[in-house]
Amino acid sequence: WLRMTRSGNSFAGYLSTNGADWVLFAQTNQSMPVSGLLGLAVSAHTNGASLLVTGQFSGFTLTQPLADLSVTQMGAPTSLEPGGNVTYTLAVSNAGPDAATLATATDTLPPGLAYVSAVSSQGTCVHSAGVVTCNLGTLDAGATATITVVSTASVAGAFDVVGTVSSNARDASPGDNQVIVKTVVYTAFGFEAPGLVY
């Protein structure tokens, strides 16, 4: 039997003749990605067709990283006339304890707010059908990524812009993974909307 363990970037190899008593025979420190592929190769060291050898994974466990992600968003200005630009600034943070891999933030612009541009402090952003998607890559524990989205107001109304964040890590408190900000677009003659009069 062979066993390999990993703690951070520290790897250890163990050997056993009965699958119960293990002897450490190799240890190394290697800088490796958080995720990786594990393979198993076996050989009978003979050309005899009657000798077969098998390999089996057992006692194999995977632990999903834990990362407390959150997103905040501000829109400026909060009110404007049609034809004006409004800038949304999102801050995506990871409170840890682990890094968040494949971190993704979205910002959804409703009809009435036309997409102009989007940039992020890390990763790349794309736009499709009113949804800005920013692939942030790995967001380390304690790190924050900033996203700036610019749109143009085309019609009067009160609009909700929704920002979200997600990743491959497990988030024990997902309640702060979405944020909504309101933008009011008015005309010189004002407008009426449910609960709002301008």
C-alpha positions in Angstrom: 0.0 0.0 0.0 1.0 3.6 -0.7 -0.4 6.7 0.8 0.2 10.4 0.0 -0.9 13.3 2.2 -0.9 17.0 1.6 -1.0 19.9 4.0 -0.6 23.2 2.1 2.5 22.7 0.0 3.9 19.9 2.2 3.6 16.4 0.7 4.4 13.1 2.5 4.6 9.6 1.2 3.9 6.5 3.3 4.5 2.7 2.7 2.6 -0.2 4.3 2.6 -3.9 4.0 -0.8 -4.5 5.5 -2.7 -1.2 5.0 -2.8 -0.5 8.7 0.8 0.2 9.8 2.4 3.1 7.8 6.0 4.1 7.5 7.1 7.6 6.2 9.5 7.1 3.3 9.4 10.5 1.5 8.6 14.1 2.2 8.9 17.3 0.2 7.7 20.9 0.0 6.5 22.0 -3.4 4.6 25.1 -4.5 1.5 23.7 -6.1 -2.0 25.1 -7.1 -4.8 24.6 -4.7 -6.4 22.0 -7.0 -4.7 19.3 -9.0 -5.0 15.8 -10.6 -4.2 12.6 -8.8 -3.2 9.5 -10.8 -2.4 5.9 -9.9 -0.1 3.7 -11.9 0.8 0.0 -11.1 3.0 -2.6 -12.7 3.8 -6.3 -12.2 7.4 -5.9 -13.4 7.0 -9.0 -15.6 6.0 -9.9 -19.1 4.2 -13.0 -17.8 0.6 -13.0 -19.2 -0.6 -14.9 -16.2 0.5 -12.3 -13.6 -2.1 -9.6 -13.1 -1.8 -6.5 -10.9 -4.5 -4.1 -9.8 -4.6 -0.7 -8.2 -7.3 0.8 -6.0 -8.0 4.1 -4.4 -9.4 3.8 -0.9 -9.9 6.1 2.1 -9.8 9.0 -0.4 -11.4 12.2 0.8 -11.7 15.7 -0.7 -12.2 18.8 1.4 -13.8 21.8 -0.3 -12.1 25.1 0.5 -14.0 27.5 2.8 -14.1 31.2 1.7 -16.4 33.9 3.1 -17.1 36.0 0.0 -19.0 39.3 0.0 -19.8 42.0 -2.5 -20.7 45.7 -2.1 -21.8 48.1 -4.8 -22.2 51.9 -5.1 -23.7 53.8 -8.0 -22.8 57.4 -8.9 -24.7 59.5 -9.4 -27.7 58.0 -7.8 -30.0 60.1 -10.0 -29.5 61.5 -13.4 -31.3 62.5 -16.7 -31.6 60.3 -19.8 -28.3 60.4 -21.8 -26.1 60.6 -18.7 -23.6 58.0 -17.5 -23.7 56.2 -14.2 -20.7 54.4 -12.8 -21.1 51.3 -10.6 -18.2 50.3 -8.4 -18.3 46.7 -6.9 -15.9 45.5 -4.2 -15.6 41.7 -4.0 -13.8 40.6 -0.8 -12.7 37.2 0.6 -12.6 37.0 4.4 -11.1 33.5 4.2 -10.0 31.3 5.7 -9.1 29.7 2.3 -8.5 31.2 -1.1 -11.6 31.3 -3.4 -10.8 29.7 -6.8 -12.8 30.4 -10.0 -14.2 33.5 -8.3 -16.9 35.2 -10.5 -18.7 38.5 -10.1 -21.7 39.6 -12.1 -23.5 42.9 -12.4 -26.9 42.9 -14.1 -28.1 46.1 -15.8 -31.8 46.3 -16.5 -33.4 47.6 -19.7 -33.0 51.4 -19.6 -29.4 51.3 -18.6 -27.2 50.6 -21.6 -23.7 49.0 -21.1 -20.7 51.1 -21.9 -17.6 49.5 -20.3 -16.4 47.2 -17.5 -12.9 46.8 -16.0 -11.6 44.8 -13.0 -8.6 45.1 -10.8 -7.9 41.4 -11.6 -9.2 39.0 -14.2 -11.3 40.0 -17.2 -14.9 41.1 -17.7 -17.3 40.5 -20.6 -20.8 41.7 -21.3 -23.8 39.9 -22.8 -27.5 40.9 -22.8 -27.2 43.4 -20.0 -25.1 41.1 -17.7 -21.5 41.9 -17.0 -19.5 38.8 -15.9 -16.0 39.2 -14.4 -13.9 36.1 -14.1 -11.6 37.1 -11.2 -9.6 33.8 -11.0 -8.3 33.1 -7.5 -9.2 35.6 -4.8 -6.8 35.0 -1.8 -8.0 35.2 1.8 -8.0 38.8 2.9 -8.0 40.1 -0.7 -10.4 42.5 -2.5 -11.1 42.9 -6.2 -12.6 46.1 -7.5 -14.9 46.2 -10.6 -16.0 49.4 -12.4 -19.1 49.2 -14.7 -20.2 52.2 -16.7 -23.7 52.5 -18.3 -25.8 55.1 -20.0 -29.3 55.9 -18.9 -31.7 55.7 -21.9 -35.2 56.3 -20.4 -36.7 57.6 -17.2 -37.5 55.3 -14.4 -36.2 53.7 -11.2 -33.8 50.8 -11.9 -32.3 48.1 -9.7 -28.8 46.9 -10.5 -27.9 43.6 -9.0 -24.3 42.5 -8.2 -23.4 38.9 -7.2 -20.3 36.9 -6.4 -19.6 33.1 -6.4 -16.6 30.7 -6.4 -15.7 27.1 -6.2 -15.2 27.4 -2.4 -18.0 26.8 0.1 -19.4 29.9 1.6 -20.9 29.4 5.1 -22.5 32.8 5.1 -23.8 33.5 1.6 -26.2 36.3 2.6 -23.7 39.0 1.5 -23.1 37.4 -1.9 -25.7 39.7 -3.6 -26.2 43.4 -3.5 -28.8 45.7 -5.1 -28.5 49.4 -5.7 -31.2 51.7 -7.1 -30.6 54.3 -9.8 -33.3 57.0 -10.6 -33.5 58.4 -14.1 -35.7 61.5 -14.4 -36.7 64.0 -17.0 -37.0 67.8 -16.7 -40.8 67.2 -16.3 -40.3 64.5 -13.7 -41.8 61.0 -13.7 -43.9 58.8 -11.5 -43.1 55.2 -10.4 -44.6 53.0 -7.7 -43.7 54.6 -4.5 -41.7 57.4 -6.2 -42.7 60.8 -7.5 -40.3 63.1 -9.3 
